[in-house]
Amino acid sequence: MSEIPVSQLIFVVVMGVLLLLIVPVIESRTGKSLTQLLFGFRRKSERTAASASGKEPRINNGTKGELLSFISQLIRFAGKNGMQVVAPGTITYKGKTSRLSALLVAPSGVTGIYCLGFGGTITGAKEPNSWKQHINGENKTFPNPLTACREQEEIVRGAMAEAGIRGDMDVVIVFTNPRATLREVPSSRIYSQFGLLEHLKDTSALRNGSLDVKDTAKKLAVLADVKGLKERAKKRKK
């Protein structure tokens, strides 16, 4: 899995609302995050088994559950800090559509979230060189995500300007697979899901600014046709 398909993003938005009610109860009783509960013990046992056999533990690329966990945590963070999340962030401008999983709207500006589900060891490189993935004993390559981020930033910036939305905008890369290890990444805008959430919590500058969060989120939701995507998803389920 590389990029997160739109159909999965719609699923995430719907299920995310339900998780917002369930996750806080689970975390308060266990003292662990949802990601730790889902993957922590499994990873430990797999490492033990792998060590005994001398083989690498089997790793899969991303799942809906990992994306769901991340988006739900992002929504919770935004709600507690005067921000809003628009998901998915699939905005079309001049015939091109962005492939963002979400848009985080803060007083300081808009942050596009570009999610990737690669697992294993990820080694970055400067543009235009491909990135490398080592997984299950194999070495693979995939297109440089920094190029995709730059292209999507141009799409969203153009659409925002045309809609009269004035505010800073950038795009960050988030590896939502908790079993991804990042090495030699050539940009500070590349995170694990835990890393981005920690960055958001520690960056007070996000809360400073004059951007109207509610109005901007409403306009971006229209540009992303979030309502239409949800309605079409419901019809497909019937």
Backbone bond lengths (Angstrom), bond angles and torsions (degrees), N, CA, C in turn:
res aa  C-N    CA-C-N  psi(-1)  N-CA   C-N-CA  omega(-1)  CA-C   N-CA-C  phi
1 M - - - 1.454 - - 1.513 109.61 -
2 S 1.290 116.43 134.58 1.459 119.51 177.00 1.516 108.66 -113.95
3 E 1.323 117.50 -84.59 1.453 120.07 178.27 1.525 109.66 -83.43
4 I 1.340 115.81 160.46 1.457 120.82 -179.70 1.526 108.87 -91.09
5 P 1.346 119.48 117.84 1.465 121.53 -178.64 1.513 112.60 -61.19
6 V 1.351 116.84 153.28 1.463 122.22 -178.89 1.517 111.19 -60.20
7 S 1.347 117.42 -39.13 1.466 120.26 -179.46 1.520 111.49 -59.87
8 Q 1.339 116.09 -36.93 1.458 119.43 177.65 1.521 110.94 -70.80
9 L 1.322 116.99 -35.18 1.458 120.26 179.37 1.519 110.78 -63.33
10 I 1.344 116.76 -41.26 1.464 121.15 178.53 1.518 109.52 -62.46
11 F 1.343 116.12 -44.25 1.456 121.10 177.61 1.524 111.17 -57.94
12 V 1.319 115.84 -41.57 1.459 122.09 -179.89 1.520 111.40 -61.86
13 V 1.335 116.85 -44.66 1.465 121.19 -178.20 1.516 110.37 -60.42
14 V 1.348 116.75 -44.30 1.464 120.92 -178.04 1.527 110.77 -67.83
15 M 1.336 116.47 -48.75 1.452 120.21 -177.81 1.522 112.44 -72.18
16 G 1.320 116.41 -25.83 1.460 119.89 179.89 1.515 112.76 -59.49
17 V 1.325 116.02 -37.05 1.466 120.70 179.60 1.514 110.03 -62.07
18 L 1.351 116.85 -41.73 1.461 120.20 179.10 1.525 111.67 -66.01
19 L 1.340 115.83 -40.69 1.466 119.31 -179.79 1.519 112.71 -65.14
20 L 1.333 116.33 -29.58 1.461 119.27 179.77 1.525 111.21 -59.56
21 L 1.332 115.95 -27.41 1.459 120.20 -179.97 1.530 111.97 -86.39
22 I 1.342 116.37 -30.34 1.462 120.71 -173.05 1.522 113.25 -91.64
23 V 1.352 115.62 -42.90 1.462 120.54 -173.70 1.529 113.86 -56.67
24 P 1.354 120.04 -46.54 1.470 119.42 -178.32 1.525 112.90 -57.30
25 V 1.353 117.16 -36.22 1.460 120.61 -179.92 1.529 110.07 -66.71
26 I 1.339 116.00 -45.02 1.457 120.50 -179.31 1.524 110.86 -62.47
27 E 1.341 115.73 -45.71 1.463 119.72 -176.62 1.521 111.51 -67.23
28 S 1.348 117.10 -37.08 1.463 120.21 -178.13 1.527 111.38 -68.55
29 R 1.327 116.95 -31.76 1.462 120.59 -178.58 1.514 113.19 -82.63
30 T 1.325 116.84 -30.98 1.466 120.34 -176.56 1.516 113.82 -101.04
31 G 1.338 116.82 -22.58 1.456 119.90 -176.11 1.507 113.09 74.87
32 K 1.337 116.85 13.55 1.452 121.91 -179.81 1.519 109.83 -125.11
33 S 1.341 116.11 152.14 1.452 120.71 176.63 1.521 109.10 -74.83
34 L 1.343 116.32 163.53 1.455 120.89 178.94 1.524 110.86 -60.23
35 T 1.324 116.98 -40.34 1.462 120.59 -179.97 1.525 111.09 -62.16
36 Q 1.348 116.45 -41.15 1.456 120.11 179.17 1.518 111.48 -64.79
37 L 1.358 114.91 -40.50 1.449 119.07 -179.71 1.519 111.77 -65.78
38 L 1.328 116.57 -39.19 1.461 120.87 -176.85 1.515 112.90 -75.53
39 F 1.334 116.97 -36.39 1.453 119.08 -168.97 1.527 115.71 -121.54
40 G 1.348 117.42 -17.50 1.459 119.55 -172.26 1.518 114.44 -60.01
41 F 1.351 116.39 -54.00 1.453 119.12 -175.96 1.517 111.11 -70.93
42 R 1.318 116.03 -33.85 1.459 119.86 179.21 1.518 110.77 -64.03
43 R 1.288 116.34 -41.93 1.456 119.85 -179.08 1.524 110.71 -65.33
44 K 1.337 116.80 -38.89 1.457 120.11 -179.04 1.512 110.79 -65.30
45 S 1.337 116.55 -45.02 1.458 120.23 -179.42 1.516 111.24 -65.39
46 E 1.347 116.58 -37.48 1.459 120.13 -179.88 1.521 111.03 -67.49
47 R 1.335 116.61 -37.13 1.454 119.79 178.43 1.529 110.54 -65.12
48 T 1.359 115.62 -38.81 1.459 120.06 179.37 1.519 110.96 -64.72
49 A 1.345 115.22 -44.45 1.465 120.19 -179.98 1.520 110.84 -65.27
50 A 1.329 115.80 -40.61 1.461 120.29 -179.05 1.524 110.96 -65.29
51 S 1.354 114.29 -38.86 1.460 118.63 -179.87 1.521 110.69 -64.02
52 A 1.339 115.69 -39.47 1.458 120.41 -178.56 1.522 111.34 -68.05
53 S 1.330 117.02 -36.70 1.462 120.94 -176.30 1.520 112.93 -89.84
54 G 1.347 117.26 -16.47 1.451 120.90 -178.08 1.515 112.83 80.00
55 K 1.322 117.28 8.40 1.456 121.58 179.89 1.524 110.82 -107.34
56 E 1.342 115.86 157.32 1.460 120.50 175.90 1.526 109.33 -71.01
57 P 1.332 117.93 142.80 1.464 119.51 176.91 1.524 110.12 -66.53
58 R 1.318 115.77 146.20 1.451 121.12 179.21 1.521 109.39 -69.91
59 I 1.323 116.78 128.73 1.466 122.31 -178.99 1.526 108.81 -125.35
60 N 1.295 116.15 135.46 1.462 121.23 176.05 1.516 110.24 -105.93
61 N 1.312 115.92 157.55 1.457 119.78 171.61 1.524 109.59 -74.05
62 G 1.324 116.16 179.39 1.450 122.03 -167.72 1.521 117.09 -58.43
63 T 1.340 115.48 157.12 1.455 123.05 178.91 1.527 110.11 -124.67
64 K 1.331 115.55 166.10 1.461 120.56 175.69 1.529 110.95 -61.20
65 G 1.346 115.63 -35.54 1.457 119.45 -178.08 1.515 112.88 -62.60
66 E 1.325 117.00 -39.75 1.457 120.50 179.58 1.523 110.90 -67.23
67 L 1.321 116.40 -42.32 1.458 120.32 177.53 1.518 110.53 -65.05
68 L 1.327 116.32 -42.26 1.460 122.01 178.73 1.514 111.36 -59.87
69 S 1.345 116.19 -44.99 1.455 120.76 179.24 1.521 111.28 -60.05
70 F 1.326 115.95 -45.23 1.464 120.28 -178.59 1.527 112.13 -65.16
71 I 1.345 117.02 -48.93 1.469 120.04 -178.34 1.519 111.26 -63.01
72 S 1.329 117.25 -39.70 1.466 119.75 179.51 1.532 111.05 -64.21
73 Q 1.328 117.00 -39.33 1.468 120.32 177.29 1.528 110.76 -67.53
74 L 1.330 116.73 -36.89 1.463 120.98 178.42 1.533 110.32 -64.69
75 I 1.328 116.51 -41.71 1.464 121.07 178.79 1.532 110.45 -63.84
76 R 1.319 115.96 -41.85 1.464 119.65 179.05 1.517 111.58 -63.59
77 F 1.335 115.87 -44.18 1.460 120.24 178.94 1.526 110.58 -60.10
78 A 1.323 116.10 -46.38 1.464 120.82 -178.48 1.522 111.15 -60.51
79 G 1.331 116.46 -44.23 1.458 120.24 -178.94 1.519 113.64 -62.53
80 K 1.331 116.13 -31.78 1.467 120.36 -178.49 1.531 112.70 -84.71
81 N 1.339 117.06 -10.98 1.464 119.75 -172.97 1.534 113.68 -125.31
82 G 1.315 116.91 25.62 1.460 120.20 175.77 1.515 114.08 69.12
83 M 1.329 117.26 27.96 1.459 122.05 -179.89 1.527 109.47 -121.86
84 Q 1.315 116.77 173.03 1.459 121.23 176.98 1.518 110.06 -139.24
85 V 1.333 115.45 153.86 1.465 121.83 179.31 1.521 109.56 -117.06
86 V 1.313 116.09 131.47 1.460 122.53 173.67 1.530 106.32 -110.04
87 A 1.335 116.32 120.13 1.474 119.75 -178.01 1.520 110.35 -141.41
88 P 1.325 116.31 136.37 1.462 127.99 -4.75 1.527 111.72 -76.26
89 G 1.325 115.97 167.97 1.469 120.61 -178.95 1.519 111.89 -101.55
90 T 1.308 116.74 44.01 1.472 121.86 -177.09 1.531 110.07 -87.59
91 I 1.313 116.23 88.31 1.461 122.77 -177.61 1.524 110.12 -104.38
92 T 1.345 115.23 134.16 1.465 120.72 -179.59 1.524 110.52 -103.29
93 Y 1.335 115.14 134.34 1.471 120.46 178.53 1.524 108.28 -148.47
94 K 1.326 114.97 123.38 1.469 122.19 179.81 1.526 112.01 52.70
95 G 1.319 115.56 45.06 1.458 120.99 174.96 1.512 116.24 81.80
96 K 1.325 117.64 -0.83 1.457 121.42 179.06 1.528 109.57 -115.46
97 T 1.336 116.23 143.21 1.458 121.17 -178.02 1.527 110.57 -119.67
98 S 1.312 115.98 130.75 1.465 120.58 177.77 1.531 109.40 -70.95
99 R 1.320 116.10 155.18 1.456 121.32 -177.79 1.543 109.55 -119.42
100 L 1.308 114.69 45.38 1.459 120.46 -177.87 1.526 110.59 -88.31
101 S 1.316 115.94 139.95 1.457 120.35 178.46 1.524 111.76 -73.78
102 A 1.330 116.02 -30.61 1.461 120.03 -178.19 1.527 110.58 -163.57
103 L 1.313 114.24 163.37 1.465 122.29 173.81 1.523 107.13 -124.92
104 L 1.324 116.70 122.74 1.463 121.37 177.67 1.526 107.90 -97.69
105 V 1.326 115.25 118.97 1.469 120.75 -178.46 1.520 109.11 -102.65
106 A 1.325 116.28 119.37 1.464 122.99 -179.85 1.523 109.19 -126.76
107 P 1.337 117.96 165.13 1.469 119.75 177.40 1.528 112.50 -56.71
108 S 1.325 117.53 -26.17 1.458 121.12 -177.83 1.530 113.02 -83.19
109 G 1.327 117.95 -19.43 1.457 120.74 -178.40 1.521 112.18 151.55
110 V 1.319 115.52 -164.78 1.471 122.20 -176.18 1.526 109.68 -114.09
111 T 1.330 115.61 132.48 1.462 121.29 176.79 1.518 109.23 -115.83
112 G 1.334 116.25 120.55 1.458 120.89 175.96 1.520 109.47 -83.91
113 I 1.340 116.69 135.33 1.455 121.91 -178.44 1.531 108.72 -108.10
114 Y 1.330 115.80 111.75 1.463 121.93 -178.91 1.523 107.56 -104.49
115 C 1.337 116.94 105.32 1.455 121.35 -173.67 1.523 112.64 -93.67
116 L 1.320 115.03 138.09 1.457 122.87 175.82 1.527 108.39 -126.91
117 G 1.334 116.20 141.70 1.458 119.95 -175.67 1.515 115.24 -107.14
118 F 1.323 118.16 17.79 1.461 120.46 -179.89 1.528 110.96 -63.11
119 G 1.338 115.35 141.52 1.454 121.02 174.90 1.519 109.96 -112.57
120 G 1.325 116.89 177.19 1.457 120.43 179.55 1.512 112.21 86.35
121 T 1.312 117.04 -157.72 1.460 122.34 -179.59 1.520 109.27 -94.95
122 I 1.321 115.71 120.83 1.462 122.38 -177.81 1.523 109.08 -107.07
123 T 1.321 116.30 123.75 1.462 121.41 178.35 1.519 108.93 -114.23
124 G 1.324 115.35 120.65 1.457 120.14 -176.30 1.516 113.06 -85.26
125 A 1.339 115.16 173.05 1.463 122.24 177.92 1.518 108.39 -158.91
126 K 1.320 116.23 156.53 1.453 120.15 177.79 1.526 109.76 -72.23
127 E 1.341 115.14 156.65 1.471 119.12 176.43 1.525 109.68 -62.72
128 P 1.336 117.44 147.24 1.468 129.17 0.31 1.519 113.40 -95.88
129 N 1.331 117.40 16.16 1.465 120.90 -175.39 1.529 112.11 -66.64
130 S 1.329 115.44 146.16 1.463 121.07 178.64 1.528 110.45 -71.74
131 W 1.328 115.40 157.70 1.460 120.89 174.39 1.521 109.23 -94.30
132 K 1.337 116.31 159.01 1.458 121.08 -177.92 1.528 110.75 -113.12
133 Q 1.325 114.74 146.20 1.461 122.24 176.43 1.525 108.57 -130.26
134 H 1.337 116.13 124.49 1.466 120.67 173.77 1.520 106.90 -107.62
135 I 1.341 115.79 116.62 1.463 119.86 -176.15 1.523 109.34 -147.39
136 N 1.338 116.03 131.59 1.462 122.25 177.07 1.538 112.35 53.44
137 G 1.331 115.36 40.30 1.452 120.28 176.90 1.516 114.94 79.70
138 E 1.336 117.06 4.15 1.458 120.80 -178.63 1.523 111.11 -115.24
139 N 1.326 115.68 148.74 1.454 121.88 175.12 1.531 109.26 -107.54
140 K 1.315 115.80 124.80 1.452 121.15 -178.13 1.525 109.41 -129.17
141 T 1.321 116.22 167.94 1.462 121.10 175.24 1.518 109.59 -129.36
142 F 1.336 115.86 157.43 1.467 120.52 174.77 1.529 108.41 -147.84
143 P 1.343 117.22 156.46 1.471 121.15 -175.78 1.524 112.13 -56.54
144 N 1.302 116.14 145.16 1.462 122.64 -179.35 1.530 110.50 -59.93
145 P 1.342 118.34 114.29 1.465 120.55 -178.06 1.526 113.98 -68.33
146 L 1.329 116.85 -18.44 1.463 119.12 177.35 1.530 110.78 -64.35
147 T 1.328 116.24 -33.56 1.460 120.32 177.03 1.522 110.03 -65.99
148 A 1.325 116.29 -44.56 1.463 120.68 178.81 1.523 111.16 -62.40
149 C 1.318 117.19 -39.26 1.468 120.92 179.24 1.527 111.22 -63.57
150 R 1.315 115.84 -43.87 1.459 119.89 179.65 1.531 110.82 -62.26
151 E 1.318 117.38 -41.81 1.462 121.41 179.19 1.522 111.63 -65.54
152 Q 1.327 116.39 -41.33 1.463 119.82 -178.85 1.528 111.63 -71.64
153 E 1.302 115.98 -33.78 1.466 119.63 176.10 1.524 110.60 -62.41
154 E 1.330 116.85 -39.67 1.466 120.85 178.58 1.522 111.07 -64.88
155 I 1.340 116.95 -39.15 1.462 121.30 178.98 1.522 111.05 -62.97
156 V 1.334 115.86 -50.61 1.461 120.22 -176.67 1.528 111.26 -68.13
157 R 1.317 117.21 -40.46 1.465 120.14 177.67 1.531 110.83 -59.73
158 G 1.337 116.39 -44.16 1.452 120.45 179.70 1.513 112.16 -63.12
159 A 1.334 116.66 -43.92 1.465 121.16 179.22 1.524 111.25 -65.34
160 M 1.338 116.52 -39.01 1.462 120.13 178.62 1.523 111.09 -64.21
161 A 1.320 116.84 -43.67 1.467 120.99 -179.61 1.519 110.63 -62.99
162 E 1.343 116.11 -42.29 1.461 120.33 -179.69 1.521 111.60 -65.74
163 A 1.341 116.76 -32.39 1.465 121.57 -179.85 1.524 112.35 -86.04
164 G 1.317 116.99 0.99 1.459 120.49 179.19 1.517 114.14 77.65
165 I 1.327 117.25 21.56 1.466 121.34 178.28 1.521 108.43 -91.42
166 R 1.311 116.32 112.16 1.461 121.13 -178.84 1.526 109.58 -101.74
167 G 1.300 115.65 119.05 1.463 119.81 -179.75 1.515 110.44 174.08
168 D 1.316 116.00 157.77 1.462 120.45 177.99 1.522 109.94 -68.26
169 M 1.323 115.75 150.68 1.463 120.12 179.59 1.523 109.67 -147.84
170 D 1.323 116.85 133.06 1.457 120.84 173.71 1.523 108.56 -144.54
171 V 1.329 116.17 172.47 1.459 121.57 -178.27 1.525 109.39 -127.57
172 V 1.329 116.55 137.14 1.459 121.47 175.76 1.520 109.18 -119.24
173 I 1.312 115.65 154.60 1.465 122.10 177.46 1.519 108.62 -101.01
174 V 1.329 116.50 133.54 1.458 120.74 178.38 1.527 109.27 -127.75
175 F 1.322 116.53 121.92 1.455 121.36 173.45 1.525 107.33 -87.95
176 T 1.324 116.55 107.62 1.461 120.96 -173.25 1.525 113.56 -81.71
177 N 1.326 117.00 -12.16 1.459 120.68 179.28 1.533 109.25 -77.20
178 P 1.347 118.84 117.93 1.466 120.40 -178.79 1.521 113.07 -67.15
179 R 1.332 116.78 -9.19 1.463 119.93 179.55 1.529 110.94 -105.29
180 A 1.305 114.93 28.62 1.466 120.81 173.76 1.526 108.90 -102.66
181 T 1.316 116.41 130.57 1.457 122.33 176.74 1.528 108.06 -111.12
182 L 1.328 117.41 119.51 1.458 121.82 -176.06 1.525 110.54 -93.89
183 R 1.337 115.64 130.57 1.468 121.25 179.21 1.527 110.14 -133.55
184 E 1.306 115.36 138.76 1.462 122.41 173.46 1.536 112.06 54.89
185 V 1.318 116.76 40.82 1.463 118.29 178.23 1.533 108.71 -75.56
186 P 1.342 117.18 131.94 1.468 120.79 -171.86 1.524 114.94 -87.84
187 S 1.318 118.11 18.88 1.464 120.63 -178.78 1.515 109.49 -150.10
188 S 1.320 115.69 148.49 1.468 120.71 177.69 1.521 111.03 -82.08
189 R 1.330 117.79 -2.47 1.463 121.90 -177.79 1.525 111.26 -98.62
190 I 1.320 117.33 26.69 1.463 122.58 -179.97 1.527 108.21 -120.98
191 Y 1.338 116.72 126.38 1.456 120.35 -172.07 1.530 111.93 -137.31
192 S 1.329 114.87 159.00 1.458 121.10 160.26 1.529 104.66 -81.72
193 Q 1.326 117.99 167.95 1.458 118.23 179.86 1.534 110.74 -63.29
194 F 1.324 117.41 -39.34 1.459 120.86 177.56 1.526 110.34 -65.70
195 G 1.335 115.82 -40.64 1.456 120.20 -178.99 1.518 112.49 -62.69
196 L 1.329 117.48 -40.70 1.466 119.25 179.58 1.514 111.05 -67.34
197 L 1.328 117.59 -43.53 1.460 120.32 -179.50 1.526 110.99 -62.08
198 E 1.328 116.78 -39.16 1.456 119.98 176.57 1.523 110.95 -65.76
199 H 1.319 116.50 -40.62 1.467 121.05 178.22 1.533 110.32 -60.79
200 L 1.308 116.64 -44.66 1.467 120.52 -179.56 1.528 111.01 -62.90
201 K 1.329 116.06 -40.17 1.466 119.90 -179.56 1.527 111.45 -66.26
202 D 1.335 116.18 -35.34 1.464 120.67 -174.78 1.526 114.10 -89.26
203 T 1.326 118.05 -7.97 1.461 121.23 -175.73 1.531 110.58 -100.32
204 S 1.306 115.98 92.73 1.470 120.91 -177.79 1.520 111.61 -67.80
205 A 1.339 117.59 -22.31 1.460 120.88 -178.56 1.519 112.26 -61.96
206 L 1.324 117.32 -23.49 1.464 120.40 178.63 1.521 111.82 -61.84
207 R 1.316 115.39 -29.26 1.461 120.53 -176.71 1.520 112.39 -87.21
208 N 1.328 116.65 -3.40 1.461 121.53 -179.66 1.524 109.72 -104.34
209 G 1.307 116.70 130.72 1.458 119.87 -179.56 1.521 110.47 151.14
210 S 1.317 115.59 172.42 1.461 120.61 -175.73 1.528 113.82 -112.01
211 L 1.329 117.44 6.90 1.461 119.96 -178.56 1.525 110.07 -68.44
212 D 1.330 116.54 131.68 1.464 122.37 176.95 1.523 107.64 -75.33
213 V 1.320 116.72 102.39 1.464 121.74 -173.39 1.525 112.01 -62.40
214 K 1.305 117.49 -49.04 1.458 121.36 -176.27 1.524 111.55 -63.59
215 D 1.326 117.19 -47.77 1.462 120.97 -178.65 1.531 111.13 -66.33
216 T 1.326 116.79 -41.00 1.466 120.56 -179.82 1.523 110.98 -65.19
217 A 1.333 117.06 -43.41 1.461 120.94 179.19 1.527 110.63 -62.31
218 K 1.321 116.27 -38.56 1.464 120.67 179.20 1.523 110.70 -63.64
219 K 1.330 116.79 -44.51 1.464 121.15 179.89 1.526 111.74 -66.94
220 L 1.334 116.62 -39.57 1.457 120.10 178.91 1.524 111.40 -66.99
221 A 1.323 116.57 -35.60 1.469 120.63 178.29 1.526 110.49 -63.51
222 V 1.336 116.06 -35.67 1.465 120.52 176.73 1.528 109.59 -68.23
223 L 1.323 116.93 -44.67 1.464 120.81 179.19 1.532 111.23 -61.60
224 A 1.314 116.64 -36.58 1.461 121.41 -179.17 1.526 112.09 -84.54
225 D 1.329 116.96 -5.26 1.474 122.45 -179.35 1.527 110.92 53.27
226 V 1.322 116.39 44.05 1.459 121.22 -178.57 1.524 111.01 -60.59
227 K 1.326 117.48 -41.90 1.468 121.10 -179.75 1.522 110.42 -62.75
228 G 1.328 116.60 -45.03 1.453 120.60 -179.52 1.521 112.20 -63.74
229 L 1.336 116.85 -40.49 1.458 121.29 179.18 1.521 111.08 -62.58
230 K 1.317 117.13 -40.80 1.465 121.08 179.93 1.525 110.69 -66.69
231 E 1.338 116.57 -42.30 1.468 120.32 -179.75 1.521 111.09 -64.50
232 R 1.335 116.71 -40.76 1.464 119.83 179.23 1.533 111.12 -68.28
233 A 1.329 116.20 -33.71 1.455 120.26 178.22 1.524 110.24 -66.14
234 K 1.322 117.54 -40.01 1.458 121.92 179.14 1.528 110.99 -64.52
235 K 1.338 116.21 -40.30 1.468 120.06 -179.95 1.526 111.14 -64.87
236 R 1.335 116.45 -36.86 1.464 119.24 179.85 1.519 112.16 -67.64
237 K 1.326 116.97 -27.64 1.466 120.69 -179.77 1.514 112.34 -76.84
238 K 1.354 116.76 -22.19 1.466 119.89 -177.47 1.535 110.80 -76.04
